[in-house]
């Protein structure tokens, strides 16, 4: 064989080995890409499952928040109903006893008038002049100059 033929043969053998090596390398890359794709698919499946769980949890939290909002609204309605009822009871009570409620100006004027009348006649102030609405305490001065409190019945309204 000639040298030329031998060189050709060596060249083709080398080329075949090189091509085989490239094919082998391409097969390895394909296998690695396939494995990476399988791992990515598994990760996507896990992510989808986690997203589904998160969505379920969010839906449950929304339902709980809706129930809590409804409970707060019900409680607010009940509080407002009771407050309205108490206000109505207070208005009814005031309407039933018109003489019992005195303004602070009227009470002060009655106390002053009663005190000046008491000092001139040397007697204790009346319970009506010194009592505030709903209270029944009257102060009286004793002979030694000390003041004491005594409980007296609430005055009845005069008409």
Secondary structure, 3 states (H helix, E strand, C coil): CCHHHHHHHHHHHHHHHHHHHHHHHHHHHHHHHHHHHHHHHHHHHHHHHHHHHHHHHHHHHHHHHHHHHHHHHHHHHHHHHHHHHHHHHHHHHHHHCCCCCCCHHHHHHHHHHHHHHHHHHCCCCCHHHHCCCCCCEEEEECCCCCEEEEECCCCCCCC
